[in-house]
Amino acid sequence: MGDVISSHLDEAKREIITARTSEVMVEFGHLYEKQYAVALFNKVRFDIEGGGGPQPQLLHRKIPLENKAIFSGSLFQYLEENKKWRNRFIFVPDSYNINYYDSKAAHERHLHPKGTINCAGYKVLTSMEQYLDLFSNILPGIKAKVGSSPFLKCATQFPLILWHPYARHYYFCVVTEKEQQKWLAVLQDCVRHANDGLSEENKVQTPAFTDAVRLYRQAKGHYGTWDMMCGVPSQILSNLVMEEALPELRELISPRLKGKLHERQRNWMLISDAVYSLVQGQCQAQYEAVLQKCEAACSSLEASIRTDMDQIITSKEHVTNKIREVVLPKAEKLLKVSIQPYISSILDALMEPTSRGFSEVRNVFFRELVDMSKNTLNEGTKENVAQHMEKISMLAFHPVKMQSCYEKMEPLSLEGLQQRFDVSSPSVFVQRAQILMREQMDHAVYTFEQILHQSLESQCTEELCKSIQRCQDRVIKKFDYDSSTVRKRFFREALLQIFIPYMLKQLSPSCASELPHFQELIFEDFSRFILVENIFEEVVLQSMMKDITMAVKEAAVQRRHNLYRDSIVLSNSDPSLHLLGENPSIDWAEEYGGAQEEADGAGKDTECGGEGEGEVGAAQKRRRMKQVVSMIQVEGSPVLPNESCMDVPGVNDIPEEDGEEEEEEEEKDGDWEENSNDKASADQNGSASPRASENPPDLSNGSVLKEEEAKSEEQGKEVPQKVESAPESASVVEEKGKGGDNLPMVEEQPHSDQKVSEETLPPPPEEILSGATETAPESLPEATSDFPLPPHDDSGFQSPTNEGGEAENDKEDVAPSTAAPQPSEEHPKVRETSVATAPGAETKTGDQNQ
């Protein structure tokens, strides 16, 4: 691999790359310095004048994923070094970077990961056909055929491939289709988070950077949306460089590539990754230098702005009026002929999947609360409620449970309009809408837990169900209002993203020659804060803003989209609620299960008595680290006998290259040592549950044997009914780390005569019962008849009278509605919910089945 890169990427070509990167960064740096001053002026003006807009009704969590991990589990990874598949342990922290290790024990010992994947710019593929379609375009004029890629023989029928246009590709696979769907949800969530763009909290750097990148691309003739505007600034700038430099480099190198088709493609991919890493390092250093220069001048610029604010505003308005006189007639003519006929059709294409997605967010949130209410009827204690809230609190960041919401946006199609308006793909809008869904879900969950927590402090145990119902009704009503506001803003921004680049591209040739004359009207002292290029774009935006606003307003009248009218404005409807927004996130396990955790913690500290204080503190921090998604266990898949990454799966499971018998002998010896280390690690870490240390489960990605499934079904029939079944569209997923052990996973060995995965152990009574009675309800309305969903019909969004008394309704008990919720569309692959288990239920069940 190193020989290929060094031979084709010699010193001369590295100098070409460095020179091209410097050219791009120098030009970008000039644009950034200009836009930085303009962004600073806009920020100071906004701070002084303020801005209006609807006030959100839901509370916003300040640090959503504090002390949280997203997911961890094991799958197979293809190693290009030796062309083999190995078992890897994956850990996804709150940064959404993917860390992969040799084994679970290596992660628990805090060893460095084998690698870390930043998912910005990646796509997740689930078939070799999808991958080869993209892979064949790496070298122009060369097409790869399906099945003609010997360098990558997929180990199973269920691959998971991370594809990037410039960086290294990663190849994973799992054993079953259910595993593939759930891993797909996790990986897509990582990509979605990384592609979300720069933080909007920085009111100067972010707009200055995005405007500088946009103006740079427009100067090169690229006006449309850009898929690679993702990641941190250094990644975005690297994508900017690679967009120009890679075609030139490919023409120099591709004729010199030797070997068969797949070898040339693979070698070019390795060269591209090396170039991308080189460019990214240079962009990072040069961007930091530009940013440091701007930050050094920030204080003096801000002083000038505050001193001359009135004169700057007056001068800008004068220039704006002059430019408007020239540009507006041309813009209105173009708008009438080329834009207005398409506004309604594009808006309909955006609204349909977006409204379905937000409706599904509402349904998922409601089902979780109904499930908690049902279990509270049987186990009506605050500890039981806290146990449920511990699961619900991170619902928005549970990629598997949120997948049904995200999938509603996937059908978005702008076919026929993409080429006309230079929209590269709808993925930009799909991912943005999915991020907004996640944010609204988190706002709803955070508001609910704050209201419920306040209620639990003043309510007795007998009133728990009524308190949950009242809190639920309040939050659902607020969610409907905020959801409408967020969607309308998303529609306006999406339409502007589609139409504005097109209008600028059409108007720039005729207006560009006239713009420099307007620069003479600006005083030299104010020229840093008033740029005619920016004013030109503002005039074009204002010319079409009226039509877009009117189109969205007319759509709000249509009942099928469930949008509030603009005339319905809720402000200060619940002033006492916003005081709770200053509170930190609630640690339900610590507040209502603190005694048990302290006892467990004391036991663990005793075990670690020989360690230093720093190591004990680190162990306590790892214990507090909670995982949003539990270890995925898939029913119906064969048990994976190999858990250590040193294991080479057998030929029957995963095909290997021929002639590797000696290597396999050595790896088997290595396996014995690795498994011994794993056992020692498990014994050292221990478990918070006393029973877990006697008969601990195996957390490998295995599945249930048919014999044990039969036993579980028989036991489920014998258990007396305590919990009403969950809705038909959900199935049970075990939550790990109970009993105070908050490590993401605990790897322990079962008895020698019982080599089965964790799912072979009998589940707690509540889970058995839920599985046995899952098919009982015929539809969602019947399953939730005791806890009806607040009205979600169209009339609730159209009548101002219906919303006028929201403040009073939020403070009083809301009577249960007679309207039953519509059954939501089931997700065919991913079906999960959380069923409460009484404290100690797992331990008792384990004792009964020994």
N, C-alpha and C positions, 0 to 999 in steps of 0.2 A: 504493500500500500504506500509506504513512504517512498519507495523507488519510483512509483508512477508519478507521484506529486513532484518530487525533486527533478525528475527528468523532463517533465513537460512544463513545470512552473519554475523556470530558471531565473537567474538574477535579472536578465533583461525584461522578462515579462512581469516580474515583481515591480520593477521600476515603472513600467507602463501603468500598472494598477495603482501604484502610489501617486503618480502624476495625475491620473484621471480622478482619483479620490480628492486630491488637493484642489483640482479645478472646480469640482462640484461644491466642496466645502467653502471655498473662497466666495463663490457666487452666492451660495446659501447664506454665508455669514453677513454679507452686505444687506441682503433682504431681511435677515433676522434683526439686525441692529435698527433698521428703519421701523419694522413692525413692533419691536419692543417698545419704542417711544410712543407709538400710537396706542398700543395696548395699555401702557401705563396711564396715558391721558384718559382713556375710556374708563379705566378702573377708578381713578381718582374722581372723575366726573360722576360715576355711578354712586360712589360713596357719599358724595355731597348731595346729589339730587335724589338718590334713591330710585327704586323701581316698583311698579305695581305688579298685579297678577293675583290669581286665586291663591288663597292660603291653604296649604295642605291640611287635611283633617287627621291623618295618621301621624304617629310619632316616627322619627327616624333614628335608627340605632347608629351611634357614632363609630364604634369599632365592632363590626359584626362578627368577626372570626377570632376574637381574642381567646388565646389558649385552646384553639380548636385545630384539629387535623381533618382533612376532607375524606381520605380513604387510604386503605392499605390492603394489599393482597398479592397473590402470586400468579404468574402466568409465564409462558415460554417466550424467550427472545432469541432472535437469530443473530449470531455473532459473525460478522463478516471476516474477522481475522482467521478463523479456522472453519468457516462455513458449517457451523453446527448450531443446533438449538439447545438452549440451556434454560433451566428454571430460574426465574428472577423474582425477587421480592420488590414490589412497588410501594412507595410511600408518597402520598400527595399532601404536603403541608398547606397552611393557609395562604401561602404565596401562589399556589396552583402550579408550581414547578413540579415536574415528575422526577423523583429520585428513585433510582433502581440499584439494588444491592445483590450481592451473591446469595444471601439468605436472610431470613427473618432475624436470626441471631445476630448477624452483622449489624443490622439496624438497631437492635436493642442494646448492643454494646457501643453504640454511637461511633462506629467506624465510618470512614468517609464512603459515600456512595460510589459505585462503579461509574456512574454518570448522572447528569442532571439535564433534563430537557425543558427548555423554555418554549412553550407551545405557540408563541406568536407567529402568525403566518402559516401555520400547519393546517392540513386537512386530514381528517380521519377517514380512512377507507376500510371497507369490510369485505373486499373481494379482490382477487388477483386481476380480474378483468378491468376493474376501475383503475388499479395501479398501473397496469401495462398501457392503458389508454393515455395516461399522463406521462408515463415513463418513455413512451415512444416519441414524444415531442421534445425530449432532451436534446437530441441531435437532429437537426432538420434534414429531411430527405431520407431518414432511416426509420422504418416502422417495425415494431416488435409484434410478434404473433403470440396469441395466448398459448401457453404451454411451452414456449420457446425461450424460457429464461432459466437455464440450468443453474445459474449462480444463486437462485432462490427457489428451493423446493419447499413449499409450505408444509409444515409438519402436520397440520390438521385441516379440516374443511372450513375452519372459522378463524381467518386471519384478522388482525387489527394493524393497519399500517399507517404510520404518520408520514405524510408526504409534504415536502416543502420545495418551492421552485428553485431555491439556491442552496439551502443547507442540507445536512445529512438526513437520510431517511431512516426510520426506525421500524423494525418488523417484529410484531408480537403475534401470538396465537393462543387460543384457548380450546377446550375440549368439546364444549357444547354450544348450541346456538343461544341458550338462555344466558350463559356466561358472556358470550360475545355481545349481546344486546346491553347487558348491564355495564360491562367494561366500556362499550361504546358511549354510554351516557356519561361515564366518568371522564373519559378522554375528551369528549366534545365539550364538557364543562370547562376543562382546563384550557382548551383552545378559545372558547368563548370569552373567558375571563382575560386571557392574554391579549385578545384582539379588541378589547373594549376601548382602547385608546387612552390618551393621556388624562390625568386627573383634572376635572373641571374646578376643583377647589383652588387651584393656582390661577388667579385671574389675570396674570400678566404673561408668564412664561408659556402657558398652554395656547392662548390665542395667538401670541407672537409666533410660536413654532408652527402651528397649523397653517396660519396665513402665509408664512414664508415658504413652506413646502408647496402650498397650492399655487402661489405666484411663480415659483420656480418651474413647476410642471406646466403651467399655462404658457410660460415663456418658451417652452419646448413644444407647444402645440397640444398638450394633454389637458383637456378641460373637464373630462368626466370624473365619475367616482373612481376611487383607487382602492383595490382590494388589499394592497400591502401597506396601507396606512395603519399599521398595527404594531404593538409592542412599545418599548421604551424609545426615547429619541435616537439613541445610537442605532437601534435596529431599523427604525424608519429611514434614517439617513443612509444606512447601508443598502436598504432596498432601493433607495433613490439612485445610488451609485451603480448598483448591479443592473438596474433597468437599462442603463446606458452602456456600461462597460462590458457586460457579459456577451452580448452579440458580437462585439468586436473581438473579444478574447476567444470566443468559440471559432471564429473564422481563422484565427491564427493556429489554434491547437488541434481542432478536430481532424484536419487532413493528416496529422502526424500520429494519430491514434492507431494502434495496430491490434490485430486479433479479430476474433469473431464479433458478431453483432453485440451480444450481451456484454462481452468484455469491454468493448469501446464505450458502450453506454455507462457501464459501471465505473470505468475509469474517469469518464467525464464528470460523473456525479461526485466522485472523490475530489477531483480538481476544483469543481465549483464550490464545494464545502470549504476547502482550504482557502480559496479566494475570498469567500464570504467572511470567514473568520479574520483574515488579514484586513479587509476593508472595515469591518466592524470595530476593530481595535483602533484604526486610524480615525474613524469618524467619532468615536467616543472621546479621544484626546482633543481633537480639534473643536468639537462642539463644547466641551467643558471650557476651553480657552475663550471661545466667543461668549459663552454665558457669563463667565467670570468678568469679562470686559464690560458687559452690559450691567451686571449687578454693581460693579464699582461706580458707574455713572448714574445709578438709579436715584440716589438721594438728591443729587443736584438737579436732575430732571424733574423730580417730583416737586422740589422747591420752586422751580420756574413755573410749573403747571399751576400750582396753588396761587402763586403771585399774579399770574396773568390769565386766570381761568376765564373771566368774562370776555376779555379781548380775544382769546383763542376761539371761544364759542361763536362770538360775533363774526370773526373772520371766516370761520368754517361755514357758517350759514350763508354768508355772502357768496363764497365760492360755490357752494352747493347749488344755490339758485341759478348761478350762471351756467353750470354744467347741466342742470336739469333742463334748461331751455334748449340746449343742443341735443341732449340724449333722449329726453322723454318722448318726443314725436316718433322717433325711430323705434323706441322700445314698445310703445303702444301699438304701432302698426305690426311689429313682429309678434307681439303678444296676441293680437286679435286673430292673426292668420295661422300661426304655428303652435300656439300654446293652449289657448282657451278650448279648442275642440277636444283636447286630450286630458284636461284636468279631471273631469268626472270619471272617465274610464280608469285612469291610474289610481284615483282615490278609492274607487270601488275595489280594485285589485289589492290595495293595501289594507282596507278596512276589514274585509271579510276574514282573512286568517288572523289578523291582529285581535279582532273582537272575540273570535273563538278561543284564542290563546288566553286572553285575560279572563274570559268566562270559566275556562278550565282551571285557572289559578284560584278563582273563587270557590269552585267546586272541591278542589283538593283541600283547600284550607277548611272548608265547611265539614268535609268528611272526617278530617282529623279531629275536629272539635266534637262532632257527634260521637265518634268512637270513644273519646275521653269521657263524655257525658254518660254513655251507656255503662262503662266500667265503673264510673263513680257511683252509679246506682247500687252496685253490688259491694264495692269496697269504698265506702264513702269516708275516706280519711284524707287529711291534707297531705300526708306522705304519699298516698296513691296519686293524688292530683299532681304533686310535684314530680313524681316519677314519669307521668305522661308529659308534663311540660318540659322535662329535660329532653325528651325526644322531639317535641314539636318546636322547641325554641330555635332549632337550626333547620327547620323544614325547607326554607328557601334555598339552602345550600346543599340539599340532598339531591344530587343529580338524577338518581333513579326515580325518586318520587316526583320530581319536577319534569321528567322527560315527557310525560303526556301533555304538559303545557307547551313545552318547547316544540313538540312535533306539530302542533297546530299551525305554526308559522312556516313550516317547511314547504307547503304547497304554493307559497307566494311565487307568482310568475309574472314577469313583465315582458313576455315574448312579443315581438313586433314593435316594442318601444325602446328596447335596449340600444339598438344601432342608431335609431333616429336621435335619441337624446344622449348617446355616448355613456350608457350605463353598463359597466363591465359585467356585473352580475347582481342579482338581488341579495346576495349573501350579506352585503353591508347592512341592508335594512332588516334582514332576518335576525342577525346577531344582535343588532341594537334593540329590536323589539323583545328578544328573549332576555336581554339584560334588564330591561324595564320590568318585565314580568317578575324576575327574581327580586328586584328591588321592592316592588309593590307587595310581594309575598312577605318579604322580611319586615316591611313597615307594618303590615297587618299583624304578623306574629308578635312583633315587639310591642305594639300597642295593646294587643290582647293580654300578653303576659304582665305588662305593667298594671293594667286595670284589674286583672285577676289577682295579682299579688296584693294590691291595695285592698281588694275586697276580702281576701283571705285573712288579713290582719284584723279585720273588724267583724267577720262573720263566724258563726258557730258551725260545727261540722254538719249539722242537719240541713243547712241552707246551701251546701256546696253546689248541688245541681242547679238551683235557681240562680246562684251567682254566675255560674258558667254560662247559663242561658242568657242572662242579661248582658254580660260582657260580650258574648258572641253577637248578639243583635246590634249592639253599639258599634262594634268593629266592622261588621259586614256593611252597615249603612255608610260608614266612613270610607270603607274600601271602594264602594260603588262610586262615590263622588270623586275620590282621588284617581281611580282608574279612568274615569271619563276625562278628567283634566289631563292626565298623562298621555292618553291616547290621542287626544286632539292636538296636543303639542307635538307628538311624534308624527302625526299626519302632516302638519304644516312644515316641519323640518324636512321630512322626506321629500315632499313636493318641491321645496326649495332646492334640495340637493340634486334633484333630477332636472329642474328647469333652468336654474340660474347658470350653470356651466354652459348650457346650450345657448342661452341668450348672450352671454359674454362672448362666446365663440363667434356668434353671428354679428354682433355689434362692434367688436374690437377693431376689425379692419377699417371700418368707416369712421370710427371715433378716436382711434389711437393717435392719429396725426394731429388732432385738435386739442388733445388733453394737455400737452406741454405748455400751451399758451396760457392756460389757467394757473399754472404755477407762479406766473409773474404777479398774480393778484394777492399772493400770500406774503406777509411780512417775513423777513429772513429769520427773525427770532422765533416765529411760530412754525417754520417750515418743517421742523422735526416732528411736530404733532399733527400736521395736516398734510396728507398725501393725496394728490389728485387721483391716483389709481384706486385708492380705497373709497374716495367719494364717488367715483364713477360706478363702482360695484354697489355702493349703498343706494344710488339713484336707480339702478336697474332692479335691485331687490324691492325697493319701495314701489316701483311701477307695477309689479305683479303681486305684491302682498295683498292688495285689496281683493283680487280675484281668488286667491288661495283661501283667504280668511272667509270669504263668502261661501266658497264651495264646502269648506269644513262645517260652517254654520248650518248650511242647508242639510248636510248629512246628519247633523245632530238631531234634526227634526224627524228623521226616519227612525221609526221605533226598532227596526231590526238590529240596529247597531248599539242600542242601549247606551246612548250618550246623553248627558245632561245638556240642556240648553245653556247658552252663555248668560242668559238672564238670571239663572239660578246660581247665586254666589253665596256660599256659606263662609262667614267670617266670624271668628270668635264664638262659634257655636258651643264650644266646650272649653272655656278658658282654663278650668282646673286641670284638664287632661294635659295641656301643654307644659304644665309645671312638672309632670312626671317625666317629660322628655329629657330632663337634665340628669335623671337617675342612671346609673350604670346598668349593664345587663345583669339579670338575676341569675345567680348560681343556685338552681333549685336543689340539686343534690346536696350542696354544702349547707343550705339554710334549713332544709327539712330532713336531711339524713346525715347531719354533721356528726352525731354521736357514733354512728356505725363507722363512718370514714375515719374518725379519730382513732377508734380502736384498731381498725385495719392498718392505719398509718403507723400506730405505735408498734404493731407486730412487725411491720416491714422494717422500721427503724432498728428494732432489736436484731433482726436478721443481718442488717448492714452495720452492726456495731463496730466492726473492724475498719470501716471505711472512714475517710476524712469527712469533715463537715461539708466541703464543697460537693463531694460525691453524693452525700445523703441529700443535700439540697437539690441536686440535679435529679435524683431519683424521685423526690417529692414533686418536682415540676413535671416530670414525665407522667406521674400518676394523675396530675391535674389536667394534663392534655387529653381532651376528649375528642372522639372521632365522630364526624357527622354521619358518615355511612358505615354501617357495621360490615364485618367481613362477609362478603357475598358467598352464600352457599347455594348451589344449584341442584335441584332435584332431578333425578333421572340420568345423571352422568356417572361414568365409571370412576371408581376411586383411583386417584393418582398415587401410585406406590412410592414415587420419588419426591422427596421434599427438598433435599439439599440441592443447591445450584450445581454441585459437582456431579450430580447424577446425570448420566447419559441415558435418556429414555430408550427403551428397547426398540428393536426394529419394527415390531408389530405396532407400537404406539406412534413412533416418530421415525421416518426414514432418515438414515444417515448416509454419508458418503462411504463408498467401499474402501477396504484396505485400512481400517482404523482399529483392528483388533488389539494391537499392543497398547494404543492409547486408552481403550476401554478398560484394559486390565489395570492400568495405572489409576484411572479415574475411579474405579471401584474401590481401590485401596484408599484413595483420597476421600471417598464417600464415608468410609467407616470412621475416619478421623473427624470429618466434619459433623457427622451425626452424633459422635461422642461429645463434641463441643456443644452442639445444640442441646443435648440432654443436660450437660453441666450448666449451660446458661439458664435453662428452664428451672433447674433446681435452685440456682442462685437467686433468680428473680422472684420465684415463688408466686403465690396467688393470694388475693385478699380473702377469698372464700376458703374456709377450712376444708370443705368437702372437695374443692377443686384440687387441692394438693394431694388428696388421697386417690382420686380417680379423675384426673384432668382430661379435658377433651383435646383432640387434635384439630388444629385450625387450618389444616391444608385445604386447598381448593377441591376437596373431594365431594362426594355426594352420598345419598342414602342407598344402602343395599336393599334389594327387594324384600329380603326376609325381615329386616328391621322395619321397613315401611308397613308390612303386614302387621307386625307386633304393635306398632304405634297406632294403627287404625283400631285394633282390638282394644287397646288401652283407652283410646279416645271414646269408645262406646261405653266403657265402664265408668268414666268420670262423670259425676253429677254435674248438671248444667249450672254454671255460675255466671257466665258472661254471655251476653247476646252476641250473635255473630256479627262480624264486620260486613260492610257492603260486599256484594258479590264481585265487584271489580277489584278486590284486593286480596292479597295472600300474606301470610306471616313471614317475616324475616327476623331471625333471632338477633337480639342486641347483645353485643359482647361487652365485657369489662364491667359487669354489675358487681354489687357488693363492695364498692369503694375502689375497685381496681380500674383506674381510668386510662391504663395504657391502651394504645391503639389495638394491640393484639398480645396475647400471652401464649407462647409456644411451649406446650408441655407434652409429655409422652403418655399414652394410655398404657394400661396393663399389657403385659407381653402376650396374653392370650386374647386380646381384643384389639386387633389392628384395623380399626375402622375410623372414619372421620367423625367430626363432632355431631354431624346430623344423625348418626346411627344411635346416639344416646337418646333415650326417651325425652321428649320436650316437656316443659312444665305443663300442668293440667290445663291452664288457660289456653296455651298454644295448641294443645292436642284437641281441645274442644272446638277451637276456632277452625282448625283444619277439618274436623269431622262435620261441623255444621255449616261449612262455608257455602254449600249449595242450597241451603234452606231457603233464604230469601229469593224471591223471584225477580224483584226489581228494587232499585234504590229507594223509591218512595215508601215502599212497605218497610224497608229496613230502618228508615229514619222517621217513621211516623210520629214517634214520641217526641222528637226534637225537630220540628219543621224548619225548613230554611226560610229566612225572612223573604218577603216578596221580592222577586227579581223580574217582574213583568215589565213591559214597556211603559205602562202608565206611571210607574214609580219614577221614571226618568223625565217625564214630560210635564208633570203638574207641579208648578211652583208651590201651590197650596199644600201639597203632600210633603214638601220639604221645609215648609216654614217653621214647623214646630220641632225641628230636629234637636235643638238645644234642650227642649223640655223632655223629649223622648229619651235622650241620652242619659238624663239624670233620673228618670223614673223607670220602673219595671216595664219592659216591653212585652205586651201580650203575645203569646205564640200565634204565629200566622197560620191560617188554614190552608195556604197554598203549599202544595208539596213540590219539592225540587224536581227538576227534570233529570232523569237518569243520564249521567255523563257517558260519553263514549269510552268504552273500555280500551285500554292499551293492550294489544295482543301479546306483547313480550314481557313488559315490565309491570309487575303487579305487586305492590307492597303496601303494607300499613303497619301500624304499631299497636299491639294489644297489650294492655297493662297486665303485669303479673304482680301478685302480692309479694311483699318483701319476704325473702327466704323461700319462695316457691321453687326455685331451681334446686336449692339444696335439699328440700324435702323430696322432691321428685327423684333426685339422684339417689337418696337413701332408699327409697322404695324399690328401686330397680337394681340395686347392687346384688 
